[in-house]
Amino acid sequence: MTRALDILELFLDGDGTLSAPDIVRRLQLPRTTVHELVTTLAARKYIVPMPGQPGRYRLGVRPYQLGARYSEQLDLAAEGQQVARTVAETCDETVHVAILEDTDVIYIAKVDSTHAVRMVSAAGRRLPAHCTSVGKMLLASLPEPELAARIPDGAELVAMTPNSITDPGVLREALAEIRERGLAVENRESNPDVSCVAAPVRDRTGQVVAALSISVPMIRWSEERRAELEQLAAKGAAELSEHLGHRGLV
């Protein structure tokens, strides 16, 4: 069973096609063993012969069917809560997972810090996207035409604190930087006493479907702490992305 799975996982690399000699070489298995396993996998439609390329195989329909069933059973909020808990246990700060709806973010998962001084929020809360790290991360992930449609040049952006961005042009500059870095930072823009970092969460197609953030009261915030939390947020977001079927680096 383990060897059959090892063979299937080889198809995730390269151009997605393999021959029996390729498998023998890469897994260091006996040729007779590989022949038997390849024959069984082909009979069960896990792999199929490549048209016009005798002896080469690609993945068949069966792995796709299993992946589709897995996707059907995924619950972003539940998966997000699980990963958020792991991240919060590591840094002991408040962790959120949020999605974008129009120009707002909705928090779908949250795990609190155990500190007496911590961010007060709740799953299900809605905030203007441009005022939050998760929201800016999600806005930065939109195609330009969609971003322009949601936030046109003349849009009036509400201010939640004196640090909130209210100019669409300034927001676009900030989003361009976020897009380049792959991380977002909120500097007391939704709460005068809290700063946050956020990273993108991707589904199996590579599309950004959510963002994961870590929120820190200013009494525990520093540039050194920010750098640490950016790495942790990126790792947590990558882990959640992997749960959703995305193949990326954690």
Summary of the structure (lengths in Angstrom):
residues: 250
radius of gyration: 22.6
end to end distance: 26.8
largest distance: 71.1
contacts: 790
relative contact order: 0.12
helix: 46%
strand: 21%
